[in-house]
Structures are given as C-alpha cells and as structure tokens.
Amino acid sequence: MALVNLPTAQVKIDYRDASGSKGSTILHFPFDTLAAIAVAAADLVSAALNALSDAAIDGYTLSYSKREDTPATPTAGSRVEEKGNFVWRTSNGRTTRFTIPAIVDSVLNDSGSIDKTNALITALEAAVTDVDLVFAGADGSDITALLEAYQSFRSSTKRQLPADR
Amino acid sequence: MLKPSAVVELVWRDETGSTASTLLSCPSSATVEEIDASATALASILLPLTGAVLVKQRIKYISQTIPRTEPVDSTPIRRSGVFFFSTDDDLPDGMVTVPSLKEGVISATEPDAGVGIDVSNADVVALVDALLTNGATNPFGDAFASLITAYVQSRV
C-alpha cells in the first residue's frame, strides 16, 4: 500500500481562441525532472507553440501525480460531503483554509465545531505550523495558528451521487 | 509567469466511491521532493481524521501569461496540428497537438497540400528542436527521438 508516481510529470498548456473556446497541449517529462528544469522547458516549448498557434496561451500547469496502488477500505458511512473546515492565521495577519473530507465524528463537539484540544487536532496544528513543512498561505506567508475549525456539509455534485439511484 | 504558490492536492475517496480533495498551498520555490515530503508527513496526520482513504496526490506548479494576450486570428481551437514523434525501437510513439494551427505552416505543395505541415518551416523546426532538446517524452516516459510526421486535424 503506497503512493506510486506516474512515469511522467505532465505540462498542460492552455489556449483560448477568438470565440473563447479553450484547448490544450499536453506534454510529458520524466517524473524525476526537477520542477525548475521542467518549468524552464515548459517556458521554451510554450514560446515555440505560441509561434505556431493563432490562439492565445493563457498559461500552463506542471503536475507531478502519484496514485495509491492498493487503496485501503473507507470507513463505513464515510461521506466526503461532510467536511472539516480548518481556518488558519498567517504571519501577515490574513487567513488561509483547507478542508478534510469525511471528517471523523470523534473530533467534533456537539455544536459542530471541532474540538481544538483533541490530540489529533493539536497534532495537526503542530504539523501545519511547523517550519519544517512547506505549507503556507496562498500568498506565501507562513501559517502561524489554527483560528477556526468546524464541520459543514456540502451539496453532492452530480459525480458524487450514488450510481444506482 | 510562475505563480508564487504551488498547490498540493490530496484526493480522498469515501465509502460510496465519491472523491473530494484537500488543497494546500506552498511556495513554488520549493522542490517536488520537499513538497512531497511535507505532503507525506501531513497525510499521515490527516488519515486518522477522516473516514475516507487517500487515493491520489498531485503537486501543481501554475504559470499564467501576464499580461493576458488575445488570439491573433479567428482560427478555431479545433483546427489542430498533430506532431508524431518516434521513440526508441519497439516503444510507443509520442504525439503533441497544437490548437488553432496557423495557416502559414500548412503545406502548399503536393502530395500533402492542405493537409500536411511544412516540417521545414522555421517555427516548426523551432518547436521540434525545443521538444527534442528539453527531454519531452510520451506518457510512459520514453524520450522523443525524432519527428515522424505532422498534419492538420480538425477535432470536434
């Protein structure tokens, strides 16, 4: 049971034509290509593609993906629509957030807030605010403390509805 | 221009097979190795907090064209150029698609007039060179060796 990388990193270059329709070019580079080298290559190839296309290039995404080769079995009754929302304070006084789908009931208070004194939550806060981990706010500022944590429910998307409905 | 933040996406699957993601930001100056190590450490802490199971992890570096440019002509996106590349013997070939292909690179001489792409065109040569010298591969990681052929394709 392990996350296994795909053979390649993928660069998806996004285009937009005069009608607003969108398209893309997919490129691949060996997975062990350093991001800085792949970005430099993507910049070069993107410029060469731009000379061959009448569409506008809006940018590109460089992705390194891994998949679980033998996924574990989810807990009975788990639903990804039940989110744990975690709002964090950053060093520049702003906030950043992420969600944990299918949050376990054992960390919830009766009100639906998340028990910040729970050992699992204090471990999460220690990890996210730890300077050894690279996580930051979307603007690059350090994450300094857990501000709010609560349960919420999101509507199911069409893909999330039961297949046998 | 590369955005200042890269994105880590942890994809979770619940009992019903539905998936959802945890999205985290990190500086795009960090290496894949550094981000991967942090993602692995965090995932081990997240696992007891969810009834879902981790099925995928993606690290994404995002670049945006700034300032935004506009299309230079009305060529539709579906009018594409497809470029086929050989790899080593017995390995699958590779392909690169160019949407809204410029009319000027389409061959005007028989036998492939109007269909083939002029592989001697300077812009075509520049693209092929950029792909071959920068380590482009097919999805299986087999390096492109040379251009086999290129032609126009309308994709609908």
Interface residues (C-beta under 8 A of the other chain):
Chain A: L3 L6 P7 T8 A9 Y15 R16 D17 A18 S19 S21 K22 G23 S24 T25 I26 L27 H28 F29 P30 F31 T33 L34 A35 A36 A38 V39 A40 A41 A42 D43 L44 V45 A47 A48 L49 A51 L52 S53 D54 A55 A56 I57 D58 G59 Y60 T61 L62 S63 Y64 S65 K66 R67 E68 P71 A72 T73 P74 T75 A76 G77 S78 R79 V80 E81 K83 G84 T96 F98 T99 I100 P101 A102 I103 V104 V107 L120 I121 A123 L124 A127 V128 D132 L133 V134 F135 A136 G137 A138 D139 G140 S156 R159 Q160 P162 A163
Chain B: L2 P4 S5 A6 V8 W12 R13 D14 E15 T16 G17 S18 T19 A20 S21 T22 L23 L24 S25 C26 P27 S28 A30 T31 V32 E34 I35 D36 S38 T40 A41 L42 I45 L46 P48 L49 T50 G51 A52 V53 L54 V55 K56 Q57 R58 I59 K60 Y61 I62 S63 Q64 T65 R68 T69 E70 P71 V72 D73 S74 T75 P76 I77 R78 S80 G81 G94 V96 T97 V98 P99 S100 L101 K102 V105 D123 V124 A126 L127 D129 A130 L131 N134 G135 A136 T137 N138 P139 F140 G141 A143
